[in-house]
Amino acid sequence: MEAIKEKTALEKLTLGLAAVLTLVQLAVLMDCFTLTNLLWLLAAGALTWLLLRGGKEEYFWYAFLGVGAAALIGFFAGFSRELYAIVTVRGEYRNVSENFFTVLPGLLVLAGALGVTALGGLLFASKFPAVGDRLRRLWYLPALLFAVALLYALCLGLIVTLYGYGSSWAGFSEFASLRTLLWGGFAFCLGLRAAGHEELPTRAAPGDAEGGAPAVKYCSAAKLLFLTLITLGIWMLVWIYRTTAALSPYEDRHPRKPWLEVICCLLLPFYVVYWLYRSAQLAALAADGEEDRHFSTLCPVLGALLTPIAMLLVQDKLNVLADREPEIEIELEVVEPEPVGEAVPAEEEPVREAPVEETPAEEPAPTEEAPAPAAEKPKKRRASRAAKDE
């Protein structure tokens, strides 16, 4: 018990799913003893023990390899067991037909199991270091493959039963089963841990997002219907998770856990009707500021008959909440007036002039003086001498 208490909520959920898988695989083996069912049981039991007690990396790797090996052997054994065949019996006439659409669920389960092996090797055995980042970015893919296989098998089985005119498909009970659902949940928990989540993801309260944006995201009616139909209902589970997380801050009691609500909607019959009732109450309270009894009563009634219509009604309230602009608080700075009186002049600091560097005056370059003109010799004036002689 101490080992369980020390684990996080995500680790406990992973361990719980592995334990339930072990019990389910044991029941399947007791009903039909085959090599494939035995390998599934050994792999699930080994994973439960290792997740509970811990162990060496090699032991984890061998256990996850057992998951991949069981899926691979089971895929090829399905051809001999006629899991991919639509059998039509009319009197003495018996027709067996196989095609790609009947084999597709087996391929999806095989791909999902190999994805679980890859995630387990990356998370517990330090395998695949070269492609580790790519595997972490695709952490959701194995769980998505199991979910698509389950929904596809449900749809194909209903079509064959209703419009097959006496035909039957043995793969319906093999793939549209609780075992496929549990392996998908186990793959989802492994993916979250491989992506770096130590705890189960939660949604922040409104106004806590960066930039003051609301936590509720806008989604148009056309987009919601298109994603729900094109994914054969898988997007409805994603929508339930997001809506529960967005409305949890408005709970007056303990907030609901999104992952737990998704599991309850999958496992408990008609739980989605109660979920729509509670979510409609919270959505009306968040969008309109008061509870709307008519709205909270209409949504579950439509959810029991036309679930997509009830989803649109709840999403409409969420869109009102998403479009609401956050209130902007303006803070004004109050400036206190100065007391009336003589203003005391502030002492002015003397301005210090920057010292001016004296540059020495440039001495003029010496110039060569022109030579003085030679003294002119006195001219003999004949006239003056003649005057003296007289």
Steps between C-alpha positions, in 0.01 A plus 500: 500500500788739568625453145158599365470807725830639375383494138343793320140498377611421145716210616213364709266519202752316280542231764123466546440455129772237482343311791152510344650386170654201675162395639327549165767300318466223757124484438557491122757220537262294713230543237724418203846357558730603215866592472408859422284540809773340713759749372264792565448376859872455567582845361227673703592313819871578461429868444275514807767346720780720366297819528416410859836374624743639246778311330789515262472667162543164326196358677283793391627465145420127489149566634429764234648274235246242615221747418630547148556128451148414621349754260710379207421131556134579560475697176617210284306244706185699429497376140476138610237585762292688240510821702520703181231310314133580452319169509163466328298185565176429310388143543781282373665795330797652691699787360819641652628833371797706610607845387708794614219652706464188713877474553540869588407465873769235543756726332405789727532288815837369380628851431375620839670211683830566321464865601458389863818295466687801363373733774583247771849447365557875486357567846626208709790345309670805340458355152482686168718800597531610137125541448402579857385855426279387213339232715428753773332731250278209387416384852125500428516280188485148659194593709336656197556181297330287768208745517454501123515117492231480770262746335558359154428147622180622666379669182595209274338247732175697511494537120558128447237408758234738372556476125682169462187284452617217724871587486727516803848632571707322763735797539225703664543333838878497461564867426189679631576382850596627841852370445555735205368792705728422795808467281415837347480657846827337602666634183363848576654499849833378365492773239442768762794376703723477193407859410632615837181529707561395858140576594172487315456819294260763631362821358579838654223719634360780286720805496814305590605462140764726358374833380175466701337278235215275619573132553198395288575467131253597229376218276245549225203265457618388155846414630363305796262296284762435233765378745249281684375333182835466321662334805202269561434653841859514629496879501205487738731353765753777441219755524379350829852525640544864393153608612540341842836670547364837388197485734678359803584849643126570525432196719371589845601156621809297427594559135452209264806329357493501118668162453265334749195644324620362166549152648157508664335607174666205328435231758176595676178481298310828474761684706537744211137607566588600857819666375299712256262598780779615730698670223189683376447636852854628525507639146181700556631626834832606346350664190182660641590539866207289619376143472253417223286200596338473159838492328648247744196276450490528121865404445492153666167418332649579162820321601310175542352533150717734295834543675658735239213749542556510877871551440423801279279657767768470767769624261286804420513602866875441501539721194319781682747460782796490260389817317467695822786745525688505829448807716787747487590665827650846466715611788520877552793644683389754762735797533484679835506884475801684640444720810443870429793714603813665384680281270848428611728536205707205446868550529652503163809307467781689336549405149842369452649592171699244330869590496614635169824361387736769374658417176836655427493766230658398183823681424505646152738334269819698440496697177807600304553877493570656166846651472517878546554688177855617452567867556492691184823673421470876478481620154740753398317801417684697250287799562586528869868470440493760235330729752772445752767578249341830430 
